[in-house]
């Protein structure tokens, strides 16, 4: 559980949401990511990020490392 201490409750909730839905999309604001806190999870290897130009959204999906983290949180 010590590994989750570096993440906010919001980030953990988002990880659980992405596991349930399969992805999360956030519209960019002025060309910048709308959720900079998710960038930390991308950098840590828990999420992958792609940009959907058609919708102007960043799409986040769990990596294997992220799936393992969420499974350990859910129990």
CNS distance restraints for C-alpha pairs under 8 A (distance, minus, plus):
assign (resid   1 and name CA) (resid   5 and name CA) 7.27 0.50 0.50
assign (resid   1 and name CA) (resid  73 and name CA) 7.88 0.50 0.50
assign (resid   4 and name CA) (resid  12 and name CA) 7.98 0.50 0.50
assign (resid   7 and name CA) (resid  11 and name CA) 6.05 0.50 0.50
assign (resid   7 and name CA) (resid  12 and name CA) 6.64 0.50 0.50
assign (resid   8 and name CA) (resid  12 and name CA) 6.42 0.50 0.50
assign (resid   9 and name CA) (resid  13 and name CA) 6.08 0.50 0.50
assign (resid  10 and name CA) (resid  14 and name CA) 6.12 0.50 0.50
assign (resid  11 and name CA) (resid  15 and name CA) 6.23 0.50 0.50
assign (resid  11 and name CA) (resid  37 and name CA) 7.15 0.50 0.50
assign (resid  11 and name CA) (resid  38 and name CA) 6.97 0.50 0.50
assign (resid  12 and name CA) (resid  16 and name CA) 6.33 0.50 0.50
assign (resid  12 and name CA) (resid  70 and name CA) 7.96 0.50 0.50
assign (resid  13 and name CA) (resid  17 and name CA) 6.17 0.50 0.50
assign (resid  14 and name CA) (resid  18 and name CA) 6.11 0.50 0.50
assign (resid  15 and name CA) (resid  19 and name CA) 6.24 0.50 0.50
assign (resid  15 and name CA) (resid  62 and name CA) 7.42 0.50 0.50
assign (resid  15 and name CA) (resid  66 and name CA) 7.50 0.50 0.50
assign (resid  15 and name CA) (resid  70 and name CA) 6.72 0.50 0.50
assign (resid  16 and name CA) (resid  20 and name CA) 6.30 0.50 0.50
assign (resid  16 and name CA) (resid  70 and name CA) 6.22 0.50 0.50
assign (resid  17 and name CA) (resid  21 and name CA) 6.15 0.50 0.50
assign (resid  17 and name CA) (resid  24 and name CA) 7.83 0.50 0.50
assign (resid  18 and name CA) (resid  22 and name CA) 5.16 0.50 0.50
assign (resid  18 and name CA) (resid  23 and name CA) 4.81 0.50 0.50
assign (resid  18 and name CA) (resid  24 and name CA) 5.74 0.50 0.50
assign (resid  18 and name CA) (resid  60 and name CA) 7.72 0.50 0.50
assign (resid  18 and name CA) (resid  61 and name CA) 6.56 0.50 0.50
assign (resid  18 and name CA) (resid  62 and name CA) 6.84 0.50 0.50
assign (resid  19 and name CA) (resid  23 and name CA) 7.19 0.50 0.50
assign (resid  19 and name CA) (resid  62 and name CA) 6.84 0.50 0.50
assign (resid  19 and name CA) (resid  67 and name CA) 7.12 0.50 0.50
assign (resid  19 and name CA) (resid  70 and name CA) 7.55 0.50 0.50
assign (resid  22 and name CA) (resid  61 and name CA) 6.51 0.50 0.50
assign (resid  22 and name CA) (resid  62 and name CA) 7.67 0.50 0.50
assign (resid  23 and name CA) (resid  59 and name CA) 6.67 0.50 0.50
assign (resid  23 and name CA) (resid  60 and name CA) 5.53 0.50 0.50
assign (resid  23 and name CA) (resid  61 and name CA) 4.74 0.50 0.50
assign (resid  23 and name CA) (resid  62 and name CA) 7.40 0.50 0.50
assign (resid  24 and name CA) (resid  59 and name CA) 5.60 0.50 0.50
assign (resid  24 and name CA) (resid  60 and name CA) 5.25 0.50 0.50
assign (resid  24 and name CA) (resid  61 and name CA) 6.82 0.50 0.50
assign (resid  25 and name CA) (resid  57 and name CA) 5.89 0.50 0.50
assign (resid  25 and name CA) (resid  58 and name CA) 5.54 0.50 0.50
assign (resid  25 and name CA) (resid  59 and name CA) 4.32 0.50 0.50
assign (resid  25 and name CA) (resid  60 and name CA) 6.35 0.50 0.50
assign (resid  26 and name CA) (resid  33 and name CA) 7.70 0.50 0.50
assign (resid  26 and name CA) (resid  34 and name CA) 6.21 0.50 0.50
assign (resid  26 and name CA) (resid  35 and name CA) 7.23 0.50 0.50
assign (resid  26 and name CA) (resid  57 and name CA) 5.17 0.50 0.50
assign (resid  26 and name CA) (resid  58 and name CA) 5.35 0.50 0.50
assign (resid  26 and name CA) (resid  59 and name CA) 6.56 0.50 0.50
assign (resid  27 and name CA) (resid  33 and name CA) 7.48 0.50 0.50
assign (resid  27 and name CA) (resid  34 and name CA) 6.28 0.50 0.50
assign (resid  27 and name CA) (resid  55 and name CA) 7.53 0.50 0.50
assign (resid  27 and name CA) (resid  56 and name CA) 5.73 0.50 0.50
assign (resid  27 and name CA) (resid  57 and name CA) 4.11 0.50 0.50
assign (resid  27 and name CA) (resid  58 and name CA) 6.32 0.50 0.50
assign (resid  28 and name CA) (resid  32 and name CA) 5.43 0.50 0.50
assign (resid  28 and name CA) (resid  33 and name CA) 4.93 0.50 0.50
assign (resid  28 and name CA) (resid  34 and name CA) 5.05 0.50 0.50
assign (resid  28 and name CA) (resid  56 and name CA) 6.10 0.50 0.50
assign (resid  28 and name CA) (resid  57 and name CA) 5.61 0.50 0.50
assign (resid  28 and name CA) (resid  58 and name CA) 6.82 0.50 0.50
assign (resid  29 and name CA) (resid  33 and name CA) 6.43 0.50 0.50
assign (resid  29 and name CA) (resid  34 and name CA) 5.64 0.50 0.50
assign (resid  33 and name CA) (resid  58 and name CA) 6.97 0.50 0.50
assign (resid  35 and name CA) (resid  39 and name CA) 7.25 0.50 0.50
assign (resid  36 and name CA) (resid  40 and name CA) 7.27 0.50 0.50
assign (resid  37 and name CA) (resid  41 and name CA) 7.29 0.50 0.50
assign (resid  38 and name CA) (resid  42 and name CA) 6.40 0.50 0.50
assign (resid  38 and name CA) (resid  47 and name CA) 7.97 0.50 0.50
assign (resid  39 and name CA) (resid  43 and name CA) 6.14 0.50 0.50
assign (resid  40 and name CA) (resid  44 and name CA) 6.13 0.50 0.50
assign (resid  41 and name CA) (resid  45 and name CA) 6.21 0.50 0.50
assign (resid  41 and name CA) (resid  46 and name CA) 5.29 0.50 0.50
assign (resid  41 and name CA) (resid  47 and name CA) 5.75 0.50 0.50
assign (resid  42 and name CA) (resid  46 and name CA) 5.77 0.50 0.50
assign (resid  42 and name CA) (resid  47 and name CA) 4.60 0.50 0.50
assign (resid  42 and name CA) (resid  48 and name CA) 5.74 0.50 0.50
assign (resid  42 and name CA) (resid  49 and name CA) 6.86 0.50 0.50
assign (resid  43 and name CA) (resid  47 and name CA) 7.99 0.50 0.50
assign (resid  45 and name CA) (resid  63 and name CA) 6.97 0.50 0.50
assign (resid  45 and name CA) (resid  65 and name CA) 6.72 0.50 0.50
assign (resid  45 and name CA) (resid  66 and name CA) 7.26 0.50 0.50
assign (resid  46 and name CA) (resid  62 and name CA) 6.01 0.50 0.50
assign (resid  46 and name CA) (resid  63 and name CA) 5.43 0.50 0.50
assign (resid  46 and name CA) (resid  64 and name CA) 7.43 0.50 0.50
assign (resid  46 and name CA) (resid  65 and name CA) 5.40 0.50 0.50
assign (resid  46 and name CA) (resid  66 and name CA) 3.99 0.50 0.50
assign (resid  46 and name CA) (resid  67 and name CA) 7.70 0.50 0.50
assign (resid  47 and name CA) (resid  60 and name CA) 6.16 0.50 0.50
assign (resid  47 and name CA) (resid  61 and name CA) 5.44 0.50 0.50
assign (resid  47 and name CA) (resid  62 and name CA) 4.52 0.50 0.50
assign (resid  47 and name CA) (resid  63 and name CA) 5.22 0.50 0.50
assign (resid  47 and name CA) (resid  66 and name CA) 6.25 0.50 0.50
assign (resid  48 and name CA) (resid  60 and name CA) 5.59 0.50 0.50
assign (resid  48 and name CA) (resid  61 and name CA) 5.29 0.50 0.50
assign (resid  48 and name CA) (resid  62 and name CA) 6.22 0.50 0.50
assign (resid  48 and name CA) (resid  63 and name CA) 6.16 0.50 0.50
assign (resid  49 and name CA) (resid  58 and name CA) 6.62 0.50 0.50
assign (resid  49 and name CA) (resid  59 and name CA) 5.61 0.50 0.50
assign (resid  49 and name CA) (resid  60 and name CA) 4.66 0.50 0.50
assign (resid  49 and name CA) (resid  61 and name CA) 6.63 0.50 0.50
assign (resid  50 and name CA) (resid  58 and name CA) 5.75 0.50 0.50
assign (resid  50 and name CA) (resid  59 and name CA) 5.24 0.50 0.50
assign (resid  50 and name CA) (resid  60 and name CA) 6.64 0.50 0.50
assign (resid  51 and name CA) (resid  56 and name CA) 7.25 0.50 0.50
assign (resid  51 and name CA) (resid  57 and name CA) 5.87 0.50 0.50
assign (resid  51 and name CA) (resid  58 and name CA) 4.51 0.50 0.50
assign (resid  51 and name CA) (resid  59 and name CA) 6.02 0.50 0.50
assign (resid  52 and name CA) (resid  56 and name CA) 5.77 0.50 0.50
assign (resid  52 and name CA) (resid  57 and name CA) 5.28 0.50 0.50
assign (resid  52 and name CA) (resid  58 and name CA) 6.18 0.50 0.50
assign (resid  52 and name CA) (resid  59 and name CA) 6.96 0.50 0.50
assign (resid  53 and name CA) (resid  57 and name CA) 6.69 0.50 0.50
assign (resid  62 and name CA) (resid  66 and name CA) 5.15 0.50 0.50
assign (resid  62 and name CA) (resid  67 and name CA) 5.97 0.50 0.50
assign (resid  63 and name CA) (resid  67 and name CA) 6.19 0.50 0.50
assign (resid  64 and name CA) (resid  68 and name CA) 6.23 0.50 0.50
assign (resid  65 and name CA) (resid  69 and name CA) 6.34 0.50 0.50
assign (resid  66 and name CA) (resid  70 and name CA) 6.24 0.50 0.50
assign (resid  67 and name CA) (resid  71 and name CA) 6.13 0.50 0.50
assign (resid  68 and name CA) (resid  72 and name CA) 6.21 0.50 0.50
assign (resid  69 and name CA) (resid  73 and name CA) 6.37 0.50 0.50
assign (resid  70 and name CA) (resid  74 and name CA) 6.16 0.50 0.50
assign (resid  71 and name CA) (resid  75 and name CA) 6.07 0.50 0.50
